[in-house]
């Protein structure tokens, strides 16, 4: 019985960790005074990431998202200047599980080891974050900022697929409604 409870606790831990860590986190904000209808072109000022393979992936995904919205990419001097930064960080979570919670239904004696044993584990997972800033090229003011975070796996193909979905969600409500 004790081993069954421990196995169930571990299974719940794995399911809750996986479900919680796979959620994408998308955040956007923008200048409420900006008239986004006046912007027709964009160009990349800087795309920065530690992994050079991701520079092209970031550029391609943001380009696709903006061209889908009716903007045109130009080599330089676009109405909108884009700075995109990709990073990855390690995060940790603590999980505590209790075994033998005093046994059975009804009255329990309080004191001693009524709550049984507890086990706390530390889980480390890697999170990738993309921050995209859109600036007015003439005034150099920030127009729009979006960030997308997602848990990374050891599978590059899966990471690319999840990244593309994140960028799509990031620009879903772009341009903001007046």
C-alpha positions in Angstrom: 0.0 0.0 0.0 2.8 2.4 0.9 4.6 1.7 -2.4 1.4 2.3 -4.3 0.9 5.7 -2.7 4.5 6.6 -3.4 4.1 5.6 -7.1 0.9 7.6 -7.4 2.6 10.6 -5.8 5.5 10.4 -8.3 3.1 10.0 -11.2 1.1 13.0 -10.1 4.4 15.0 -9.7 5.5 14.1 -13.3 2.1 14.9 -14.8 1.7 18.3 -13.0 5.3 19.2 -13.8 5.0 18.4 -17.5 1.6 20.1 -17.8 2.8 23.2 -16.0 6.1 23.5 -17.8 4.7 23.1 -21.3 2.4 26.1 -21.2 3.5 29.0 -23.4 3.6 32.4 -21.9 2.8 35.2 -24.3 2.9 38.9 -23.2 2.4 42.0 -25.4 2.2 45.7 -24.7 2.1 48.7 -27.0 2.0 52.5 -27.1 -1.6 53.4 -26.8 -1.1 56.7 -28.7 0.6 55.1 -31.8 -1.2 55.0 -35.1 -0.2 51.6 -36.4 -2.0 52.2 -39.8 0.8 54.6 -40.8 3.5 51.9 -40.8 3.9 50.0 -44.0 7.5 48.6 -44.0 9.9 47.1 -41.5 13.5 46.2 -41.2 15.6 44.3 -38.7 18.1 46.4 -36.7 19.4 43.6 -34.5 18.6 39.9 -33.9 20.6 38.6 -31.0 20.9 35.1 -29.5 23.8 32.9 -28.2 23.0 30.2 -30.7 23.7 31.5 -34.3 21.3 28.9 -35.8 18.4 30.7 -34.1 19.1 34.1 -35.7 17.8 33.0 -39.0 14.8 31.2 -37.4 13.9 34.2 -35.4 14.2 36.5 -38.4 12.1 34.2 -40.6 9.4 33.7 -38.1 9.0 37.4 -37.3 9.2 38.3 -41.0 6.4 35.8 -41.8 4.2 37.1 -39.0 4.6 40.7 -40.1 4.2 40.1 -43.8 1.0 38.1 -43.1 -0.2 41.3 -41.4 0.4 43.3 -44.6 3.8 44.9 -43.8 6.6 44.7 -46.3 10.2 43.9 -45.3 13.0 46.2 -46.6 16.7 45.8 -46.2 17.1 48.9 -44.1 15.2 52.1 -43.2 11.8 50.6 -42.7 9.0 52.5 -41.0 9.4 50.0 -38.1 12.8 49.0 -36.8 12.9 45.5 -35.1 15.2 44.4 -32.3 14.7 40.7 -31.3 16.6 39.0 -28.5 16.4 35.2 -27.8 17.7 33.7 -24.6 17.5 30.5 -22.6 17.5 30.2 -18.8 17.3 27.4 -16.3 14.4 27.5 -13.9 13.7 25.3 -10.9 10.6 24.1 -9.2 10.2 22.3 -5.8 7.8 19.5 -5.5 6.8 18.1 -2.0 4.9 14.9 -1.7 3.5 13.3 1.5 3.1 9.6 2.1 1.0 7.8 4.8 -1.1 10.8 5.8 -2.1 9.3 9.1 -4.0 6.3 7.6 -7.7 5.7 7.0 -10.8 7.8 7.6 -12.1 9.0 10.9 -10.4 10.0 14.1 -6.6 10.2 14.2 -4.2 10.7 17.0 -2.4 14.0 16.6 1.3 14.3 17.3 4.2 12.2 16.5 4.4 11.2 12.8 0.7 11.5 11.9 1.6 13.0 8.6 4.0 10.3 7.5 7.0 10.9 5.4 7.6 13.7 2.9 9.8 13.9 -0.1 10.9 17.1 -1.7 12.5 17.1 -5.1 14.0 19.9 -7.2 13.3 19.9 -10.9 15.4 22.0 -13.3 14.0 22.8 -16.7 15.2 25.1 -19.5 13.0 27.9 -20.7 13.5 29.8 -24.0 12.3 33.4 -24.2 12.0 35.7 -27.3 11.6 39.4 -26.8 10.6 41.4 -29.9 10.6 45.2 -29.8 9.2 47.3 -32.6 10.4 50.9 -32.8 9.3 53.9 -34.9 12.4 54.4 -37.1 12.1 58.1 -37.3 11.3 59.0 -33.6 13.1 55.9 -32.1 10.2 55.4 -29.7 9.0 52.0 -28.7 5.8 51.1 -30.4 5.2 47.5 -29.4 6.9 44.8 -27.2 6.1 41.2 -27.2 7.6 38.3 -25.3 7.1 34.6 -25.7 8.4 31.9 -23.3 8.2 28.2 -23.6 9.9 25.2 -22.1 12.7 23.8 -24.2 13.2 20.1 -24.9 16.3 18.2 -26.1 14.6 17.8 -29.5 15.6 20.6 -31.9 12.7 19.9 -34.3 10.2 20.1 -31.5 11.7 23.3 -30.2 11.5 24.9 -33.7 7.8 23.8 -34.1 6.9 25.2 -30.6 8.8 28.4 -31.4 6.9 29.0 -34.7 3.6 28.5 -32.8 4.8 31.0 -30.1 5.6 33.7 -32.7 2.3 33.1 -34.4 0.5 33.6 -31.0 2.8 36.6 -30.2 1.6 38.5 -33.3 -2.0 37.2 -33.3 -3.4 40.6 -32.1 -1.0 42.7 -34.1 -1.4 45.5 -35.1 -3.3 46.6 -32.0 -6.8 47.9 -32.6 -7.1 51.7 -32.3 
